[in-house]
Amino acid sequence: MQELRRIVAQFGLPVETVETDERVFTFSKARLSRFPNVAIHLDSSTSFLRRRLAGANMNGRALFYLDAHWENS
């Protein structure tokens, strides 16, 4: 997944990624820091999506890609 985010980030489109593990979050933040279009969040996908969609102002298309990790929620 790290490689996918890095490749997508190079296109300059807005990218938001969510990590639940603080260690992975810190690693991702450091690795993707050179891409100003990438925002990294320490949260659960469920919580993040609820907040993101509640305040959504999507003037166009949006893609939500959820990988295969599952939490007890």
N, C-alpha and C positions, 0 to 999 in steps of 0.2 A: 504494500500500500504506500509506503514511503516513496518509492520510485514513481508511482502513478501521480501522486500529489506534486512531485518535483516537475514532472513532465507537463502536467496541466498548468502549473503555475507559470511556466515559461510562455504561455500564450497571452498572458496579461489580463485575462478575464478574472473577475472576482472569485476567489475560492475561500470557503470556510470549512475548516476541519475540526472535528471534535474528538478529544481523547478523554477517557475516564481515568487512566492511570497517570499519576503525576510524573513518574519517571519518563514515560513515553511522551507525555506532553512537553516536558522540558527538552528532550532530545529533538522532537519535531520542531519546536519553536526555534532552536538553534540552527537546525539544518535548513529550515525554510525562511530564515530571517532575511535573506537577500532578496526575497520576493515581496515587494510592498503590497501586492494584490492579494496576499494570503493572510487570513485571520485564523488563529488557532485558539480554540476554546477548551478549557478544562471543565468538562460537564458530561452528563449522559446524553445520548442522542435524543431520547424522549423529551427531556427537559429543554434542551437546546431547540429542538424543532417546535415545541409549543411556543416558546418565547419568540422565535424567529418568525413563525407564521402569524402570530398575533399582531406583530408590528410590521407585517409585510407590506411593502410598496413595490411590487414587482411590475415594472413597466416593460414587459417583454417575457422572455422565457426563463425558466429556472430549472435546473437539474439537481435533484437530490439523489446522491449515490450512497447507499447504506451497504457496508460490507457485511460479512457473515458472522460478526460477533454478536452474541446474545447475552443479555443480562437478565437477572431475575427481577423483572419489573412488571 
